Amino acid sequence: MTKRHIPAGTAADRPCTLVVTPESAGWEHTALTVVEIPPGGHAFDTGDFETIVLPLAGSGAVVCDGERFELQGRRSVFTRVTDFAYVPRDAHATVMGEGRFALASARCERRLAPRYGPAEEVPVELRGAGPASRQVNNFGTPDGFPHADRLIACEVLTPGGCWSSYPPHKHDEQTATESVLEEIYYFEVAGDGMAYQRVYGGTDVLAEVRSGDAVLIPHGWHGPSMAVPGYNLYYLNVMAGPSPERAWRICDDPAHAWIRDTWPGQDVDPRLPLTSAQELP
């Protein structure tokens, strides 16, 4: 059985600190690489995958199809909403600069044009309330970035002491209200801290996660993602699936769906948003 919790460094291939392919994950559609950009840059061929190049820490440029996109990037995932670049399938691309970048990928059919995604156009959503408050940066969702074929991606920032990906939910059946999507969670935790991730119902994970860890979710209920007090939590979600429709539809675990009804009577955690397109203090 494929390992579902991947501790930092255990799926590395220099200069990449994390490599998740469909083959290593035991599925078909979703991939993620995290790379520390070496001198001279990092070149890759997309094959039948479309890719979003997302700075996690650092800045640089992406060159593809004769176009060059300058990425301002950020000091860390906890300082700013970042700009990004979209690279289509059947392309050769090079990422240049300094820092750590995520290459979030999905197997797709259509070849679209390369594109720049400005930080100022990333929709930032404050979701939940009370101890279930979190921030969602919808840089690569169907509504936030319609210029993709299959790839769905977003960032979630959770203040220390809050629970996100809650109530637990799933997306492993094709219905009018649910999509089939494989999903990767990639984590970073502020201050050398820790957090916890739960997955159940076909896939069983209860893991302490730290910066650089990943959790693979082929099916089943996932959540909560627990940010322990004192340590803010970041995770990058990367999703894709077999449906020709690029849609992110979920189903809450009916045992816990009532939690959503409590949010109108609570305030959103006042620490949110943790980041914006302008760097916060």
C-alpha positions in Angstrom: 0.0 0.0 0.0 1.3 3.5 -0.9 2.5 5.4 2.1 0.0 8.2 2.7 2.0 10.4 5.2 5.3 11.5 3.6 7.6 13.0 6.2 9.9 15.8 5.0 12.9 14.5 3.0 11.6 11.0 2.5 10.5 11.6 -1.1 13.4 13.9 -2.1 15.4 13.9 -5.4 17.8 16.8 -5.4 17.3 19.6 -6.0 13.7 18.6 -5.2 12.8 18.2 -1.6 9.5 16.5 -2.4 8.4 14.6 -5.5 4.9 13.1 -5.7 4.0 11.5 -9.0 0.9 9.5 -9.9 3.1 6.4 -10.0 4.5 7.0 -6.5 1.1 8.0 -5.1 -0.7 5.0 -6.7 -3.2 7.1 -8.6 -3.5 8.7 -12.1 -4.0 12.5 -12.1 -2.3 14.6 -9.5 1.4 15.5 -8.9 3.5 17.9 -6.8 7.2 18.8 -6.8 8.8 21.1 -4.3 12.2 22.3 -5.5 15.0 24.4 -4.1 16.1 26.3 -7.2 19.8 25.5 -8.0 22.3 27.9 -9.6 21.4 28.0 -13.3 17.7 27.3 -12.6 15.5 24.2 -12.7 14.3 23.0 -16.1 11.5 20.5 -16.6 9.2 19.1 -19.3 5.5 19.0 -18.5 4.6 16.0 -20.7 0.8 15.5 -20.3 0.6 17.6 -17.2 -0.3 21.2 -16.7 1.6 23.0 -13.9 1.3 26.0 -11.7 4.7 27.3 -10.5 4.1 28.8 -7.1 6.9 30.5 -5.0 6.8 29.3 -1.4 9.8 31.3 -0.3 11.9 33.4 -2.7 11.4 35.0 -6.1 12.5 34.4 -9.7 11.2 33.9 -13.2 9.6 31.3 -15.3 10.4 30.9 -19.0 8.1 28.9 -21.3 7.1 29.0 -25.0 9.3 32.1 -25.5 7.6 34.0 -22.7 9.2 35.1 -19.4 7.1 35.7 -16.3 8.8 37.6 -13.4 7.6 36.3 -10.1 7.9 38.7 -7.1 7.3 35.8 -4.8 7.5 36.2 -1.0 9.8 35.7 2.0 7.6 32.8 3.3 4.1 31.4 3.0 3.2 33.4 6.1 4.2 36.8 4.8 2.3 37.4 1.6 -0.1 36.1 -1.1 2.1 35.4 -4.0 2.0 35.7 -7.8 2.5 32.6 -9.9 2.9 31.2 -13.4 0.8 28.7 -15.3 2.7 26.3 -17.7 0.7 24.1 -20.1 1.2 20.5 -21.0 3.7 19.5 -23.8 6.0 22.4 -22.8 9.6 22.9 -21.7 9.9 25.3 -18.8 12.7 26.7 -16.7 12.4 28.2 -13.2 15.2 30.6 -12.3 15.9 32.6 -9.2 16.4 31.7 -5.5 14.2 30.0 -3.0 11.7 27.2 -2.7 9.0 26.7 -5.3 6.0 24.3 -5.6 5.2 22.8 -9.0 1.6 21.7 -8.7 0.5 19.5 -11.6 -2.5 17.7 -13.1 -2.7 15.3 -16.0 -4.9 17.0 -18.6 -6.0 16.9 -22.3 -6.1 20.5 -23.5 -3.0 22.5 -24.2 -3.6 26.1 -23.0 -1.3 29.1 -23.2 1.2 30.0 -20.6 -0.1 32.7 -18.2 1.0 35.0 -15.3 -1.2 35.1 -12.2 -0.9 38.4 -10.3 -1.0 38.2 -6.5 -3.5 41.1 -6.5 -6.0 39.0 -8.4 -5.9 36.0 -6.1 -9.3 35.7 -4.3 -8.8 35.5 -0.5 -11.6 33.9 1.4 -12.1 33.8 5.2 -13.9 30.5 5.8 -15.5 29.1 9.0 -15.7 31.0 12.3 -14.5 30.7 15.9 -12.0 27.9 16.4 -12.8 26.7 12.8 -11.5 29.9 11.2 -9.1 29.8 8.3 -7.9 31.7 5.3 -8.1 30.2 1.8 -6.1 31.7 -1.1 -8.0 30.5 -4.2 -5.1 31.1 -6.6 -5.8 27.9 -8.6 -9.5 27.1 -8.1 -12.0 27.1 -11.0 -13.5 30.4 -9.9 -10.2 32.0 -8.9 -8.2 30.9 -12.0 -10.4 29.7 -14.8 -7.5 29.3 -17.2 -6.7 25.6 -16.5 -7.9 22.3 -17.8 -8.0 20.0 -14.8 -5.8 21.4 -12.1 -7.3 22.7 -8.9 -5.1 24.2 -6.2 -5.4 26.5 -3.2 -3.5 27.6 -0.1 -5.0 27.4 3.4 -3.6 29.3 6.4 -4.8 28.4 9.9 -4.0 30.5 13.0 -2.5 28.5 15.9 -5.2 26.8 18.0 -7.7 26.6 15.1 -9.0 23.6 13.2 -9.4 23.7 9.4 -10.5 21.2 6.8 -13.5 21.0 9.2 -16.1 19.6 9.2 -14.4 16.5 7.6 -15.4 16.1 4.0 -14.7 14.0 1.0 -14.7 14.1 -2.9 -14.4 10.5 -4.1 -17.7 9.9 -5.9 -19.1 11.4 -9.0 -22.5 12.9 -8.2 -24.4 16.1 -8.7 -22.9 17.4 -5.4 -19.5 15.7 -5.3 -16.4 15.4 -7.6 -13.8 12.6 -7.8 -10.5 14.3 -6.9 -7.2 12.9 -5.7 -5.6 15.4 -3.3 -2.2 16.2 -1.9 -1.7 18.3 1.2 1.7 19.9 1.5 2.4 21.5 4.9 4.6 24.3 6.4 4.3 25.2 10.1 5.5 28.5 11.5 8.3 28.6 14.1 9.5 25.1 13.7 6.2 23.9 15.1 3.9 20.9 14.5 0.4 20.2 13.4 -1.9 17.2 13.0 -3.9 15.8 10.0 -6.7 13.2 10.1 -8.0 11.1 7.2 -10.4 8.2 7.7 -12.9 6.1 5.8 -10.9 4.0 3.3 -7.7 5.9 4.0 -6.5 6.0 7.6 -4.1 8.7 8.7 -3.6 10.4 12.0 -0.2 12.1 11.6 1.9 14.7 13.3 3.0 16.9 10.4 5.8 19.4 10.2 7.2 21.7 7.5 7.9 19.8 4.3 5.6 16.9 5.1 2.8 15.8 2.7 -0.3 13.7 3.0 -1.9 11.9 0.1 -5.7 11.5 0.0 -7.0 9.2 -2.7 -10.4 8.8 -1.1 -12.1 9.1 2.3 -13.1 11.8 4.8 -10.3 14.2 5.5 -10.1 16.7 8.3 -9.5 18.2 10.6 -6.2 19.8 10.0 -5.2 21.0 13.5 -2.9 24.0 14.1 -1.6 23.6 17.7 -1.6 26.7 19.9 1.3 29.0 19.2 2.1 27.8 15.6 0.3 29.0 12.5 -0.3 26.3 9.9 0.0 26.5 6.1 -1.0 23.9 3.6 -1.1 23.7 -0.1 -3.9 21.6 -1.6 -3.4 20.1 -5.1 -6.3 18.2 -6.7 -7.3 16.6 -10.0 -9.5 13.8 -11.1 -11.0 11.9 -14.0 -14.1 14.1 -14.7 -13.8 16.3 -17.8 -15.5 19.0 -15.7 -13.0 21.0 -13.6 -15.2 21.3 -10.5 -14.4 21.2 -6.7 -17.5 19.7 -5.1 -17.4 18.1 -1.6 -19.6 16.2 0.7 -19.4 16.8 4.5 -19.3 13.8 6.9 -23.0 13.8 7.9 -22.0 13.0 11.5 -20.3 16.4 11.7 -21.9 18.6 9.1 -24.0 20.4 11.8 -20.8 22.3 12.7 -21.4 24.7 9.8 -24.7 25.8 11.3 -22.8 27.2 14.3 -20.6 29.6 12.3 -23.2 32.4 11.8 -23.3 33.0 15.6 -19.5 33.3 15.9 -16.9 35.8 14.8 -14.1 34.9 12.5 -10.8 34.7 14.3 -9.5 38.3 14.5 -5.9 37.2 13.5 -7.2 36.6 10.0 -6.2 37.3 7.3 -2.7 36.2 8.1 -1.5 37.3 4.6 -2.6 39.6 1.8 -1.2 40.6 -1.6 0.6 43.4 0.3 3.1 42.0 2.8 1.8 42.3 6.4 3.9 43.2 9.4 
